[in-house]
Amino acid sequence: MHGPAADQAETPSIATGHAPVAMLGRALSVCNNIIVVFAALALIAACVILSYSVLGRALFHSPNYWQDEAAVFLLVGATFMSAAYVQSQRGHVSIEAFVGLLSARANSIRLWLVDVASFAFCTFFAWKSWTLAHEAYVDGQVSNSMWSPPLAIPYGLMALGMTLLCVQLVLQILIPLTGGARR
């Protein structure tokens, strides 16, 4: 049986006692909500493009030069750009085996330590993504297809999405330290 985890509150994270953290939280929430709308549109566009590709090949025997790659670019952008929103909702995959065994205090410490470890990994990933995006842009790298779109586009979306995820994780690390309620 799946349901809400015992260590998650029903309200979003708030840091009312610390104005800069609360302001960062509100700004990131607005940004995440806007990105989620565009990510949903990107997923719909990828579905339409792939459906067009299948129908075009099946009915008209027309080649598809750009459809698969455009759909992949849209999916990469939607996935990475919406990662911060998913993290803000605590929607990423987690193992909750210890939630029922630990006290509320131990669970909050466990969540904080997971956020710190996640931040360390995501910071490295974001840094490497930015170097990859920069290299692709400077070198003018393009994909190997006939369409040949610049690879700086998906790499840049990946880097920006990971950076937003790092900001979300910093926020989740700071909220308990500033006396706010965590999600």
C-alpha positions in Angstrom: 0.0 0.0 0.0 1.4 3.4 -1.0 0.4 6.6 0.6 2.0 9.8 2.0 5.3 9.1 3.7 5.2 9.7 7.5 8.0 12.2 7.2 6.4 14.5 4.7 4.1 17.3 5.7 1.1 18.2 3.5 2.2 21.9 3.2 5.2 23.1 1.2 8.5 24.1 2.8 8.4 27.5 4.4 10.9 29.6 6.1 8.9 32.5 7.5 11.5 33.5 10.1 14.2 34.1 7.5 13.3 36.6 4.8 16.0 35.8 2.2 15.3 32.1 2.4 11.6 32.7 2.2 12.1 35.0 -0.8 14.3 32.5 -2.6 11.7 29.8 -1.9 8.9 31.9 -3.4 10.9 32.9 -6.4 12.0 29.3 -7.1 8.4 28.2 -6.7 7.2 30.7 -9.3 10.0 29.7 -11.6 9.3 26.0 -11.1 5.6 26.4 -11.8 6.3 28.2 -15.1 8.8 25.6 -16.1 6.4 22.8 -15.4 3.9 24.3 -17.8 6.5 24.5 -20.5 7.7 21.0 -19.7 4.2 19.7 -20.1 3.9 21.4 -23.4 7.2 20.0 -24.5 6.0 16.5 -23.6 2.8 17.0 -25.7 4.9 18.4 -28.6 7.2 15.3 -28.4 4.1 13.0 -28.6 2.7 14.9 -31.5 6.1 14.9 -33.3 6.6 11.2 -32.8 3.0 10.4 -33.8 3.5 12.5 -37.0 6.7 10.6 -37.7 5.1 7.2 -37.3 2.1 8.1 -39.5 4.3 9.8 -42.1 6.4 6.7 -42.4 3.5 4.2 -42.4 1.1 6.1 -44.6 3.3 8.1 -47.0 6.6 6.2 -46.7 8.3 9.6 -46.0 11.7 9.6 -44.2 12.0 11.3 -40.9 15.1 13.4 -40.7 14.3 15.5 -37.7 11.4 14.0 -35.8 13.2 11.6 -33.5 15.9 14.0 -32.6 13.5 16.9 -31.9 11.4 14.6 -29.6 14.6 13.6 -27.7 15.6 17.3 -27.3 12.1 18.1 -26.0 12.2 15.1 -23.6 15.7 16.0 -22.3 14.6 19.6 -21.7 11.4 18.6 -20.0 13.1 16.0 -17.8 16.0 18.2 -16.6 14.2 21.5 -16.4 11.4 20.0 -14.3 13.7 18.2 -11.8 13.7 21.1 -9.3 9.9 21.1 -9.3 9.8 17.4 -8.7 12.3 17.8 -5.9 10.3 20.6 -4.3 7.4 18.1 -4.1 9.7 15.4 -2.8 8.6 13.4 -5.9 12.0 11.8 -6.7 12.4 8.1 -6.0 13.4 7.4 -2.4 13.7 4.4 -0.2 11.4 4.8 2.8 12.3 1.6 4.6 13.5 3.4 7.8 10.7 6.0 8.1 8.6 3.8 10.4 11.5 2.7 12.4 13.0 6.1 13.2 11.7 8.9 15.3 10.5 12.1 13.8 13.8 13.9 14.8 15.9 11.1 13.3 13.9 11.2 10.1 14.4 14.9 9.8 18.1 14.4 10.2 18.1 11.6 7.7 16.2 13.8 5.1 18.7 16.7 5.7 21.7 14.4 5.2 20.1 13.0 2.0 19.6 16.6 0.8 23.3 17.4 1.5 24.5 14.2 -0.3 22.1 14.9 -3.2 23.4 18.5 -3.4 27.0 17.3 -3.5 26.2 15.0 -6.4 24.0 17.4 -8.3 26.6 20.2 -7.9 29.2 18.1 -9.6 26.7 17.0 -12.3 25.7 20.7 -12.9 29.3 21.8 -13.1 30.2 19.0 -15.6 27.0 19.8 -17.6 28.0 23.5 -17.9 31.5 22.6 -19.1 29.9 20.2 -21.6 27.5 22.9 -22.8 30.2 25.5 -23.1 32.5 23.1 -25.0 29.6 22.2 -27.4 28.8 25.9 -28.0 32.5 27.0 -28.5 33.3 24.1 -30.7 30.0 24.4 -32.7 29.2 20.7 -32.0 26.1 19.4 -33.8 24.4 16.0 -33.8 25.3 13.3 -36.3 22.0 13.4 -38.0 21.1 15.0 -41.3 19.2 17.7 -39.4 22.4 18.5 -37.3 20.9 20.7 -34.6 23.5 22.2 -32.2 24.3 20.0 -29.2 24.6 23.1 -27.0 20.7 23.2 -26.8 20.2 19.9 -24.9 23.4 20.3 -22.9 22.4 23.8 -21.9 19.0 22.6 -20.8 20.6 19.8 -18.9 23.0 22.3 -17.2 20.3 24.8 -16.4 18.0 22.2 -15.0 20.7 20.7 -12.8 21.5 24.2 -11.5 17.9 24.8 -10.6 17.8 21.4 -8.9 20.9 22.5 -6.9 19.2 25.8 -5.9 16.2 23.7 -4.7 18.4 21.4 -2.7 20.2 24.4 -1.1 16.8 25.8 -0.1 15.8 22.4 1.4 19.1 22.3 3.3 18.7 25.8 4.6 15.0 25.7 5.6 15.5 23.4 8.7 18.5 25.5 9.7 16.5 28.7 9.7 13.6 27.3 11.7 11.2 26.7 8.9 9.0 23.7 8.4 10.4 21.3 5.8 8.6 19.2 3.4 
